[in-house]
Amino acid sequence: MRSKKLAGSKPQVSTQRFLDIAEVRDALVILNDGTVRGVLLVSSINFDLKSEDEQSAIISGYVSFLNTLDYPLQVLIQSRPLNIDDYFNRLKKVEKEQTNELLRIQTADYRQFVLELLTLEKIMSKRFYVVVPYNPVSDKGRKFANRFGAVFSSAKIVRLSRKRLDEFSAQLDKRCSFIQSGLSSLGLRSERLKTQELIEVYYNSYNPNLFQKQPLEDINKLNIETNV
């Protein structure tokens, strides 16, 4: 059975149209609405193991940190099954190259123990991110005419001149540095994600199952032909 009506139909809308992200470049996430984002990977602290005074100090410091902000932040916690394939491969290599028979047997037993542990319990890894925004339209330092014009040009953010993009990047750099300083005062280490790392984070978010089986290639190794 074949429908002539359906046979000639082609998808008119790309799935990319439904994504908020227009482009990722120069450690920036450029959204379709003309705003940009920077993403920080942040360490964690075990709050429950702190004393009551330490907990109070952390809460007080966090409140003070939030009160210094005049723009929103997004805190994202990403949980994924722990992938230790590389670790297993290293253990296999050590076991194969081990000249001491006793150490070789112990390495094999340890590898089997870890494998059984992962079979019984689903071990998850957690990563913590802070997403820092910059919206040129809401920038209070700009004149009304410039902000008004930016509303209509925001959809063309990808086509902006390099000078304009550098301006957004510089403003976002300042915000990210400020956030990192505030997090450091709370005892949290943070690192800003670069372009490749950003692509991997969003690829993992949209394709959590596929990411384990088909990891991304390094963008610096991709051969892309462009027409100027």
N, C-alpha and C positions, 0 to 999 in steps of 0.2 A: 504494500500500500504506500502511495506517495502523494503528498499534497502539493499541487503546483503552486499554491499560494504560499506555503511554507518553504518550498524549495528555493524560491527566488528571494527570500528574505535574508537579510544580513544584519548582524548586530550594528546598530547605529551609534551606540554609546559605549565608550571604552570604560572599563572598570576603574581606570585611573581618575576618571572624572569624579568618582565618589570618594576619593581620598583627599584629605585636607592638605597633604604635602604636595607642593609643586616641584620642588627641587631640593637636593642636599648638596652643598658645595662649600668649600672654605670653612669647614667646621660650623656651618650655619644650616638650620632647617628652615627653608623658605616655604611659607604656607600660601594657599591660594588667595587668602584675604589680604595679602600684602604685608603681613607681620612676619617676624623672624624669631627663631628660638635657638637657644644654646642649652646643651644638656650636660649636667654634672653627674659623674658617678661618685657616690658618697659612701663612706664606710659606716659601720654601725657600732653601737655601744650596747652592752648588756645592762639595761636599766635596772633589772630586778636584783642584780648582784651589787648594786651601789648601796651605800648606807643612806639613811633617811636624810641626813644633811646634804650628801652629794646629790641625791635625787631632787631635793628642793633647789639646790644651786643650778642644776641643769634646767629645771623648769623655769626658774627665774631668768636664766640667761636666754632661753628660747623665746620667752615672752618679750624680752627686751629686743632680741634680734628681729622678731616679727614687727615690732613697733617702729623699727627704722625703715621699713619698706613702704613705698607708696605705689606699688604695683603687685599684681598677684604672682604667686609661685605655684607650680604643680609638683607634688611629691608622688612619685610612682614606685611601687614595690613590685618587682617582677619575680615570680617563682617558676622555676623550670626544673625538670628532672636532671639530676647531676650526670653529666657526660664525662666518664673517665676512660674513654677508649684509648686516648694517648698514654695515659698512665698504665693501662693494661699492656699496651704494646711495648712500653719501656721495660715492664716486668718480664715479659716474654723474652726480650732481648738479653736482659741480665741473666735470666735463667739459662738461656741457650749458650751464652758466652762464659758462664761460671765454670771454672776449672775444679773447684772444690766440690766434691760430690755431696757433702753434708749441707753446704750452703745452697747448692742447687735444689736439693729436696726441700729445704726450708722456704726457699723462694717460691717453689711450686705450691707448697701448702698454703703459704700466705696469699698467693694469687687466687687459689681456690676458695679460701676463707672470705676474701673480699667479694668474690663472685656470688657466693651463697648469701652473704649479707645483703647484697643488692637485690637478690631474688626474693628474699623474705620481706625486706622493707624498701619502700620506694623513697629513696633519699632525694631531697629537693635542695636546690641551690637558690639563694635569694640575693637579688641585687637591688640596690636603692639608688634612685635617680631623682634629681631636682631639675625641673625644666624652667629655664629662665626666659621670659618673653621680652621682646622689644617691639612696640607698636609705634611706627613713625607718625601715624595719624593722631594719636593721643599724646604725643610729646608736647608738654606744656611750653617748652622753649621756642616752639615754632610759631610763626605768624599765622593768623586765621586763614589768609588766602592760600598759603602753602599747604596747610592742613586740609582745607576744603578741596584743593586740587588733588591731593593725595588719595582722597576717597575714590575718585574716578580712575586714578591710575594704579590703584593697588592690585587690580587683577592682572596688570602687566608687569608685576614686580620682577619676573625673571628676565624681562627685556630691558631693565633699567641699565643705565650706564655703569661702568666699573666704578666711577667716582661715587655714585649714589650708593652702590652696594657696599663700598668701603666705609662710607659714613655709617650705615646701619651696623656693619661689623664692629666698628670702633665703639659705638654706643653700647652694643651688646657685650663687648669685651670688658668694658668698665663695670657693667652690672654683674657679670660672672665673677670678676675679681672681687667685687664687694661681697657677693654672696659667699664666696670661698673663704674670705676673711672672717665673716660672721660665723660660718660653720666651724672654722678652726678654733674660734673662741669657745665653742661647745665641746671641743675634743674630738671633732669629726674631720677626717681627712677627705679631700675631694679632688677630683681630676676632671677637667673638661674633655669631653669626647671629641675626637677628630672626625674627619669626614667618613673614613672607612668604618670606624666604630659606630658612628651614627646610623649608617646604612644597615649594619648588622643588627643593631638594636631594633630598628623599625621592621626590618625583614623578619626578625625573630618574633616580634609582636604580632605581625599579620599572618605569619606562617609558623606557628610554634611546633607543629609536628614535622613539617617539611624541613625545618632548619636543622634538625638532628641528622636527617638522611642526606640532605643536599646543602652543605654549607656554601656560603658565598665566596666567590673569587675575590682576590684583592683587586680593587679598582685600578690600582697602578699597573697591574699586569694585563688589563683588558685592552684589546686592540679595537678602537672605535674610529670609524671613518666618518668624518663630518664634511659637509659641503658649506663652504663659506660664500 
